[in-house]
């Protein structure tokens, strides 16, 4: 369960990864009642670290007031990276950022 943000050209949606593999991500977005754009960038924030993954939404479904999104990664994630992210997230003394700021869209 890694905090994340799904970013597209028009919006940013906060969520939590429910599952992660070398080829994709399953993300749960609590309280979200809208869809997300097909092309996106996912910012994973385990602890104080930040990882970005480019991808494409391949399915989405709303259930019990939450949006679930399946994302296919443009570049496969290495097994080492996945294990490291999971380790950082589960570390008992991990630090959390004090606050997140919304990115400013330019264009």
Beta strands, then each sheet from edge to edge (+ up, - down):
strand 1: 2-7
strand 2: 12-20
strand 3: 24-30
strand 4: 39-44
strand 5: 51-63
strand 6: 66-73
sheet 1: 1+ 2- 3+ 6- 5+ 4- 1+
end
